[in-house]
């Protein structure tokens, strides 16, 4: 993920099953992080949490299909 000086989050991630997701969201000065994962422009999951350091974040995720986790 890349984070711009204005707090815009963008990038990509890969699942253990081989799928690739686009990441788009925001982070504020307090480290509150929110982003959506999408495939071909269709949102598949959301994440809300905190960016604890440049290498660590924690929070919760949920899909439109009712799956969620921490």
C-alpha positions as CSV (number, residue, x, y, z in Angstrom):
1,X,0.0,0.0,0.0
2,X,1.0,3.6,-0.6
3,X,-0.1,6.5,1.6
4,X,0.0,10.0,0.2
5,X,0.8,13.0,2.3
6,X,-2.9,13.9,2.3
7,X,-3.8,10.4,3.7
8,X,-5.0,8.7,0.5
9,X,-4.4,4.9,0.7
10,X,-3.9,2.9,-2.6
11,X,-2.3,-0.3,-3.6
12,X,-3.0,-4.0,-4.0
13,X,-2.9,-7.1,-1.9
14,X,-3.0,-10.9,-2.7
15,X,-4.9,-13.6,-0.9
16,X,-3.5,-17.0,0.1
17,X,-5.8,-18.5,-2.6
18,X,-4.1,-16.5,-5.3
19,X,-6.6,-13.6,-5.8
20,X,-5.5,-10.0,-6.3
21,X,-7.4,-7.1,-4.8
22,X,-7.1,-3.3,-5.3
23,X,-6.9,-1.3,-2.1
24,X,-8.4,2.2,-1.9
25,X,-9.1,4.3,1.2
26,X,-7.9,6.9,3.7
27,X,-5.9,7.3,6.9
28,X,-6.0,10.3,9.2
29,X,-3.4,11.9,11.4
30,X,-4.4,9.7,14.4
31,X,-3.8,6.6,12.3
32,X,-7.5,5.7,11.8
33,X,-7.5,3.6,8.7
34,X,-10.4,2.7,6.4
35,X,-10.2,1.0,3.0
36,X,-12.1,-1.1,0.5
37,X,-10.8,-4.2,-1.3
38,X,-12.1,-4.6,-4.8
39,X,-11.8,-6.9,-7.8
40,X,-12.4,-5.4,-11.2
41,X,-13.9,-2.3,-9.6
42,X,-16.4,-4.3,-7.5
43,X,-16.0,-3.9,-3.7
44,X,-15.5,-7.3,-2.0
45,X,-14.6,-6.3,1.6
46,X,-14.0,-3.3,3.9
47,X,-11.4,-2.8,6.5
48,X,-11.6,-0.4,9.5
49,X,-8.9,-0.1,12.1
50,X,-5.6,1.7,13.1
51,X,-2.3,2.0,11.3
52,X,0.0,1.3,14.3
53,X,3.3,1.7,12.4
54,X,4.5,1.7,8.8
55,X,4.6,-2.1,9.1
56,X,1.6,-2.9,11.4
57,X,-2.1,-2.4,11.3
58,X,-5.0,-3.9,13.2
59,X,-8.8,-3.8,12.9
60,X,-11.8,-5.5,11.5
61,X,-12.9,-6.6,8.0
62,X,-16.3,-7.5,6.6
63,X,-17.6,-8.7,3.3
64,X,-21.0,-8.0,1.7
65,X,-21.7,-11.7,2.1
66,X,-21.7,-11.5,5.9
67,X,-18.2,-12.8,6.5
68,X,-16.0,-10.8,9.0
69,X,-13.0,-11.0,11.2
70,X,-10.2,-9.2,13.0
